Structure formats: C-alpha cells, structure tokens
Amino acid sequence: MPSVKTNSGAKKRFKLTGSGKIKRKHAFKNHILTKKETKRKRGLAKFGLVSDADMPRVKFLLKI
C-alpha cells in the first residue's frame, strides 16, 4: 500500500492551532507596499483562519 503524501505547498502555507483550527496568512502583503496604508499592512501581517467552507479542502491537502 503506497503512503499518503501531504501536499507540499499546503504544508508550507497552513499551520494547525491547538484547538484544531487551521491558521493561514493574508494575501496582498508581498510587494507594492508603498501605496498601502500602514494600518492595512499591520492587519495583513496577522494570521487569519481558514473559513468553514474551505476547511474540508485544506484538511484533504494536509491529510488530517
């Protein structure tokens, strides 16, 4: 029986919290930051949570 592999891209992008939720980073924080307000950039720097609708897809990629 072959081993079930975790998706390599997903394991770099998502982390599990202690309560079983999945953390993710916000988009739009990589480049062209000069035109974005400081308040907006601070908010994007914080971690978000994967939405309930996307949870099954991400769990499948992480093989949870």
Phi and psi restraints in degrees (value plus and minus 20) as a CYANA .aco file:
   2 PRO   PHI     -90.3   -50.3
   2 PRO   PSI     132.1   172.1
   3 SER   PHI     -95.6   -55.6
   3 SER   PSI     129.1   169.1
   4 VAL   PHI    -107.6   -67.6
   4 VAL   PSI     101.1   141.1
   5 LYS   PHI    -117.5   -77.5
   5 LYS   PSI     120.1   160.1
   6 THR   PHI     -95.0   -55.0
   6 THR   PSI     122.7   162.7
   7 ASN   PHI     -86.3   -46.3
   7 ASN   PSI     104.0   144.0
   8 SER   PHI     -83.7   -43.7
   8 SER   PSI     -58.8   -18.8
   9 GLY   PHI     -87.3   -47.3
   9 GLY   PSI     -58.6   -18.6
  10 ALA   PHI     -89.2   -49.2
  10 ALA   PSI     -58.3   -18.3
  11 LYS   PHI     -88.2   -48.2
  11 LYS   PSI     -42.9    -2.9
  12 LYS   PHI    -102.1   -62.1
  12 LYS   PSI     -42.3    -2.3
  13 ARG   PHI    -121.6   -81.6
  13 ARG   PSI     -41.1    -1.1
  14 PHE   PHI    -143.8  -103.8
  14 PHE   PSI     126.6   166.6
  15 LYS   PHI    -153.2  -113.2
  15 LYS   PSI     128.3   168.3
  16 LEU   PHI    -109.7   -69.7
  16 LEU   PSI     120.8   160.8
  17 THR   PHI    -108.2   -68.2
  17 THR   PSI     153.3   193.3
  18 GLY   PHI     -84.8   -44.8
  18 GLY   PSI     -50.1   -10.1
  19 SER   PHI    -108.4   -68.4
  19 SER   PSI     -18.1    21.9
  20 GLY   PHI      76.0   116.0
  20 GLY   PSI     -18.9    21.1
  21 LYS   PHI    -100.0   -60.0
  21 LYS   PSI     146.6   186.6
  22 ILE   PHI    -135.5   -95.5
  22 ILE   PSI     102.7   142.7
  23 LYS   PHI    -104.8   -64.8
  23 LYS   PSI     131.4   171.4
  24 ARG   PHI    -166.8  -126.8
  24 ARG   PSI     140.9   180.9
  25 LYS   PHI    -111.7   -71.7
  25 LYS   PSI     136.3   176.3
  26 HIS   PHI    -100.5   -60.5
  26 HIS   PSI     132.7   172.7
  27 ALA   PHI    -102.8   -62.8
  27 ALA   PSI     153.1   193.1
  28 PHE   PHI      47.0    87.0
  28 PHE   PSI      12.8    52.8
  29 LYS   PHI    -143.0  -103.0
  29 LYS   PSI      -3.6    36.4
  30 ASN   PHI    -117.4   -77.4
  30 ASN   PSI     -67.3   -27.3
  31 HIS   PHI    -168.5  -128.5
  31 HIS   PSI     154.7   194.7
  32 ILE   PHI      34.3    74.3
  32 ILE   PSI      32.7    72.7
  33 LEU   PHI    -110.6   -70.6
  33 LEU   PSI     -30.1     9.9
  34 THR   PHI     -88.2   -48.2
  34 THR   PSI     -52.8   -12.8
  35 LYS   PHI    -107.0   -67.0
  35 LYS   PSI     -26.6    13.4
  36 LYS   PHI    -112.5   -72.5
  36 LYS   PSI     121.3   161.3
  37 GLU   PHI     -89.4   -49.4
  37 GLU   PSI     131.6   171.6
  38 THR   PHI     -79.5   -39.5
  38 THR   PSI     -60.6   -20.6
  39 LYS   PHI     -81.9   -41.9
  39 LYS   PSI     -60.8   -20.8
  40 ARG   PHI     -85.9   -45.9
  40 ARG   PSI     -62.5   -22.5
  41 LYS   PHI     -86.0   -46.0
  41 LYS   PSI     -57.1   -17.1
  42 ARG   PHI     -83.0   -43.0
  42 ARG   PSI     -61.4   -21.4
  43 GLY   PHI     -85.9   -45.9
  43 GLY   PSI     -57.8   -17.8
  44 LEU   PHI     -91.5   -51.5
  44 LEU   PSI     -42.8    -2.8
  45 ALA   PHI     -92.7   -52.7
  45 ALA   PSI     -44.6    -4.6
  46 LYS   PHI     -96.9   -56.9
  46 LYS   PSI     136.7   176.7
  47 PHE   PHI     -97.9   -57.9
  47 PHE   PSI     127.3   167.3
  48 GLY   PHI    -132.7   -92.7
  48 GLY   PSI     158.9   198.9
  49 LEU   PHI    -134.5   -94.5
  49 LEU   PSI     127.5   167.5
  50 VAL   PHI     -88.8   -48.8
  50 VAL   PSI     116.2   156.2
  51 SER   PHI     -89.2   -49.2
  51 SER   PSI     139.6   179.6
  52 ASP   PHI     -81.3   -41.3
  52 ASP   PSI     -53.5   -13.5
  53 ALA   PHI     -87.5   -47.5
  53 ALA   PSI     -53.4   -13.4
  54 ASP   PHI    -111.9   -71.9
  54 ASP   PSI     -29.2    10.8
  55 MET   PHI     -76.7   -36.7
  55 MET   PSI     -66.2   -26.2
  56 PRO   PHI     -80.6   -40.6
  56 PRO   PSI     -58.9   -18.9
  57 ARG   PHI     -84.4   -44.4
  57 ARG   PSI     -64.4   -24.4
  58 VAL   PHI     -90.0   -50.0
  58 VAL   PSI     -59.4   -19.4
  59 LYS   PHI     -82.5   -42.5
  59 LYS   PSI     -56.5   -16.5
  60 PHE   PHI     -84.8   -44.8
  60 PHE   PSI     -62.9   -22.9
  61 LEU   PHI     -85.4   -45.4
  61 LEU   PSI     -56.1   -16.1
  62 LEU   PHI    -106.5   -66.5
  62 LEU   PSI     -26.3    13.7
  63 LYS   PHI      36.8    76.8
  63 LYS   PSI      26.5    66.5
